[in-house]
Amino acid sequence: MPSTRGRTDRRAREGTDRTALGLAARLARGIGAGLARGRAERSARRAAMRADMRAFRAARKRARTTGEQVDPGPPPTAFSLLPWLLMGLGAFSNLWQGKTPNPWVGAIGLLVFNSLYVSVAFRAFDRRRREAPSTRWCLLVMGLVTCALAIGYGGSWLYFFPLLGLATGAVLRGPNLGRVGLALTALAAVVSAYRAGWDAVNIAYGTFLSTMVTAAILSLSEAVRELHAAREKLARQAVEKERMRFSRDLHDLLGHTMSVIVVKSEAARRLAPRDLDAALAQITDIESVGRQALTEIREAVTGYREGSLATELDSACSALRAAGVEPEVTRSGEPLSPQSEALLGWVVREAVTNVVRHSRAARCAIALTGRAERVRLTVTDDGPGPAPAASPGTPGSPDTPSTSDTSGSFASPASPAPSGTPTASETPGRPRSSGGTGLKGLSERLAAAGGSLTAGPAPGGGFTVVAELPLESGDTPGSGTAGEPGTAGEPGAGGPLD
């Protein structure tokens, strides 16, 4: 009997040992698997962090070398301030465990404080609502509730001061922030010293830190986003400015060049039956003008074109003579800076283009005079203006295309008139008006340099374009133009040009 009982006990102990060993083995496997998963997760987190750091360094390098803007990411929201309400769990725990006297008063105070905190947090991220007087009143009521709860209960209720600092830092900006932050820190120190003695240092420090750090982070975030928006706006304006520059340059370049090509083509066509050598000379001029136009367009595309006034005057005389208009050029005064010469060269080009296309003039006078502190360029023609539309094949001079032929070919309804002048169908036989893209673009160019442009019918007939630019006493080649914007004289005020 005893032996049977002993065998039973041994079997029971062996079964218990096997069960314990099995549990230990399963526990060991579970712990090993858990540790392995933990190591894998930590490795994955470290790898993700390293990848983020590499991406950040690469983006920062691109921003430094190429000026590429780094996306600042989504802006902070009120939900980033809400987790800090967990600092009030100690006060809630005291209420739940009945350790707070007058628990209903504490519960109402806790509810009011949390409600005001949430309201202020959502107002803080809306500029209009943040600066509203009602938001300031919410902060004031929060301060009163915080003082009442902290003085009445102490302990965990003192942590409402750092929460009040968070709300204050989220709302206030500018010089008022420092004064309010110091006042709030002093208030927290006094109340905490009354209730907790030396622990007041921690509460006061936490209040000051939460106020200033919150304000700094949110202000920096707003500044980054405003800077990002300003850069995007400047980039759009730069693109628009470059587009306007290219459009203006293309108009001014091609308007003059195409007028010269058309006039010389007509001359070659009319001269070919009678004088082949003269016609070939005109065709050679057309080739030269075309090559020059191609070069100018390339320079305009790259933005490096700087016109020369002397070159433009020579080109203008050639175009006027080809159109049967007698040019007269007079120039006096001090040498001009490259910028002034380039601007006045554009004026000569546009004005002469309109003379060739629309004036039907026999004479065109170009005068450049420097007097007092300004330089004036005047382009005057004696033409009556655009003629009524002529049918193709209008007879002209046998040798040189007449100005009426030239004007008719450009003023016909089939080909629109250039900017700045109405077509013949609009105002037949009358002087041209001064509006349009070409003259408007020139006016913008001159205004940017402190000058002005006026255009209109001359008193004695014809049409006058007057451009003025500031001229300093020491304005020599290589110096810039400066001066206050002036007003050009009335068109034709200078009288006839000799």
Residue pairs with C-beta under 8 A, 6 or more apart in sequence:
59 68
59 70
60 70
62 68
62 70
63 69
63 70
69 228
69 231
69 232
72 221
72 224
72 225
72 228
75 125
75 221
75 225
76 125
76 217
76 218
76 221
77 125
78 118
78 121
78 122
78 124
78 125
81 121
81 124
81 166
81 167
81 170
81 214
82 118
82 121
84 163
84 166
85 114
85 117
85 118
85 163
87 159
87 160
87 162
87 163
88 110
88 113
88 114
88 156
88 159
88 160
88 163
90 155
90 156
90 159
91 100
91 106
91 110
91 149
91 153
91 155
91 156
91 157
91 159
91 160
92 110
93 156
94 100
94 106
94 153
94 155
94 156
94 157
95 103
95 106
95 107
95 110
100 106
100 153
101 153
105 152
106 149
106 152
106 153
106 157
109 145
109 148
109 149
110 149
112 141
112 145
113 142
113 145
113 146
113 149
113 160
113 163
116 138
116 141
116 142
116 145
116 167
117 142
117 163
117 167
119 138
120 135
120 138
120 139
120 142
120 167
120 170
120 171
121 167
121 170
123 129
123 130
123 132
123 135
123 138
123 171
124 130
124 135
124 167
124 170
124 171
124 218
125 170
129 135
130 171
135 171
136 171
139 164
139 167
139 168
139 171
142 164
142 167
143 164
143 184
143 187
145 160
146 160
146 161
146 163
146 164
147 187
147 191
149 157
149 160
150 157
150 158
150 160
150 161
150 191
150 192
150 195
151 191
151 194
151 195
154 195
154 196
155 195
155 196
158 188
158 191
158 192
158 195
158 196
158 199
158 203
159 203
159 206
161 184
161 187
161 188
161 191
161 192
161 203
161 204
161 206
161 207
162 203
162 206
162 207
162 209
162 210
163 210
164 184
164 207
165 181
165 184
165 185
165 188
165 206
165 207
165 208
165 209
165 210
165 211
165 214
166 210
166 211
166 214
168 177
168 180
168 181
168 184
168 211
168 215
169 177
169 181
169 210
169 211
169 212
169 213
169 214
169 215
169 216
169 218
170 214
170 215
170 218
172 180
172 181
172 215
173 215
173 219
177 211
177 212
177 215
180 211
181 208
181 211
181 212
181 215
182 208
184 207
184 208
184 211
185 204
185 207
185 208
185 211
186 204
188 200
188 203
188 204
188 207
189 200
189 201
189 203
189 204
190 200
191 200
192 199
192 200
192 203
192 204
193 200
196 203
242 303
245 303
246 300
246 301
248 441
248 444
248 445
249 300
249 305
250 297
250 300
251 419
251 437
251 438
251 441
252 346
252 349
252 350
252 438
252 441
252 442
253 293
253 296
253 297
253 300
253 349
254 293
254 297
255 349
255 350
255 353
255 418
255 419
255 438
256 315
256 319
256 349
256 350
256 352
256 353
257 289
257 290
257 292
257 293
257 296
259 319
259 353
259 356
259 357
259 410
260 289
260 315
260 318
260 319
260 322
260 356
261 286
261 289
261 290
262 406
262 409
262 410
263 319
263 322
263 323
263 356
263 401
263 406
264 282
264 283
264 285
264 286
264 289
264 322
265 282
265 286
266 396
266 401
266 405
266 406
266 409
267 279
267 282
267 322
267 400
267 401
268 279
268 280
268 282
268 283
268 286
269 279
270 396
270 397
270 398
270 399
270 400
270 401
271 278
271 279
271 282
271 399
271 400
272 279
274 398
274 399
275 399
278 399
282 322
285 318
285 322
296 305
299 305
306 338
306 342
307 341
307 342
307 345
307 346
307 349
308 341
308 342
308 345
309 336
309 341
309 342
309 344
309 345
309 348
309 368
310 341
311 345
312 344
312 345
312 346
312 348
312 349
313 329
313 331
313 348
313 366
315 349
316 327
316 348
316 349
316 352
316 366
317 327
317 329
319 352
319 353
319 356
320 326
320 327
320 352
320 355
320 356
320 364
321 327
322 400
323 355
323 356
323 401
323 403
323 406
324 362
324 397
324 400
324 401
324 402
324 403
324 406
325 355
325 356
325 359
325 361
325 362
325 363
325 364
325 381
325 403
326 362
326 363
326 364
327 364
327 365
327 366
328 363
328 364
328 365
328 366
328 497
328 498
329 365
329 366
329 367
330 365
330 366
330 367
330 368
330 369
330 497
330 498
331 367
331 368
332 368
332 369
332 370
333 368
333 369
333 370
333 371
333 375
333 471
334 370
334 471
334 475
334 476
335 475
335 476
335 477
336 344
336 370
336 375
336 471
336 475
336 477
337 475
337 476
337 477
337 478
337 479
337 480
337 481
338 477
338 478
339 449
339 480
339 481
340 375
340 449
340 469
340 471
340 475
340 481
343 445
343 446
343 449
343 451
343 467
343 469
344 368
344 375
344 377
344 467
344 469
346 442
346 445
347 377
347 379
347 442
347 446
347 453
347 465
347 467
348 366
348 377
348 379
350 420
350 438
350 439
350 442
350 465
351 379
351 455
351 465
352 364
352 366
352 379
353 418
353 438
354 418
354 420
354 421
354 432
354 438
354 463
354 465
355 361
355 364
355 379
355 381
355 383
355 463
356 406
357 406
357 407
357 410
357 411
357 417
357 418
357 421
358 383
358 385
358 386
358 407
358 410
358 411
358 417
358 418
358 421
358 432
359 381
359 383
359 384
359 385
359 403
359 407
359 432
359 462
359 463
360 383
360 384
360 385
360 386
360 387
360 403
360 404
360 407
361 381
361 382
361 383
361 403
361 462
362 382
362 383
362 403
363 381
363 382
364 379
364 380
364 381
364 382
365 378
365 379
365 380
365 381
365 496
365 497
365 498
366 377
366 378
366 379
366 497
367 376
367 377
367 378
367 380
367 494
367 497
368 375
368 376
368 377
369 375
369 376
369 378
369 494
370 376
370 471
372 471
373 470
373 471
373 472
373 473
373 483
374 468
374 469
374 470
374 471
374 483
374 486
375 468
375 469
375 470
375 471
376 466
376 467
376 468
376 488
376 489
376 494
377 466
377 467
377 468
378 464
378 465
378 466
378 467
378 494
378 497
379 464
379 465
380 458
380 462
380 463
380 464
380 465
380 492
380 496
380 497
381 462
381 463
382 461
382 462
383 403
383 462
383 463
384 429
384 431
384 461
384 462
385 427
385 429
385 430
385 431
385 432
385 463
386 407
386 411
386 417
386 421
386 422
386 423
386 424
386 427
386 428
386 429
386 432
387 404
387 407
387 408
387 411
387 424
387 428
387 429
388 408
388 411
388 424
388 425
388 428
388 429
389 408
389 411
389 412
389 413
389 423
389 424
389 425
390 404
390 405
390 408
390 409
390 412
394 404
394 405
394 408
396 402
396 404
396 405
397 405
407 424
408 424
409 415
410 417
410 418
411 417
411 423
411 424
411 425
412 424
413 423
413 425
416 423
417 423
417 424
418 436
418 438
419 436
419 437
419 438
419 439
419 440
420 432
420 433
420 434
420 435
420 436
420 437
420 438
420 439
420 440
420 455
421 432
421 433
421 436
422 432
422 433
427 433
431 457
431 462
431 463
432 463
433 456
434 454
434 455
434 456
434 465
439 453
439 455
439 465
442 453
442 467
443 452
443 453
446 452
446 453
446 467
446 468
446 469
447 485
449 469
449 470
449 481
450 469
450 470
450 481
450 482
450 483
450 484
450 485
450 486
451 467
451 468
451 469
451 470
451 485
451 486
451 488
452 467
452 468
452 485
452 486
452 487
452 488
453 465
453 466
453 467
453 468
453 488
454 465
454 466
454 488
454 489
454 490
454 491
455 463
455 464
455 465
455 466
455 491
456 463
456 464
456 490
456 491
456 492
457 463
457 464
457 491
457 492
458 464
458 491
458 492
459 492
460 492
460 496
463 491
464 491
464 492
465 491
466 488
466 489
466 490
466 491
466 492
466 493
466 494
467 488
468 486
468 487
468 488
468 489
469 481
470 481
470 482
470 483
470 484
470 486
471 481
471 483
472 479
472 481
472 482
472 483
475 481
